[in-house]
Amino acid sequence: MNIPEHIKVEFKIKFESLNDAEVVLKTIEPELQSAPSDRSSVNLSLQGNTLKLVIDAEDTPSLRASVNSYLRWIILSCDVQNLKFSNL
């Protein structure tokens, strides 16, 4: 019997301005209401012009699903708004 592992990952994405980071946060916030997996939880917050994404998952497949979903939504939001990252 495999015991699920507990995995936590944190991404910090720095934007050129606080406004750019706020726009992306507001765009992604509704997705928090319907997480990609019941086996993971997600927290989004701002630290200045840096968007902090923390994903806490029970196992690797649920972590991967959440990472893929949230990073795609962030990239899509930036593409739609033509925002630029200051660094990754």
Secondary structure, DSSP 8 states (H G I E B T S, - for coil): ------EEEEEEEEESSHHHHHHHHHHHGGGGGS-S-TTEEEEEEEETTEEEEEEEESSHHHHHHHHHHHHHHHHHHHHHHT--EEE-
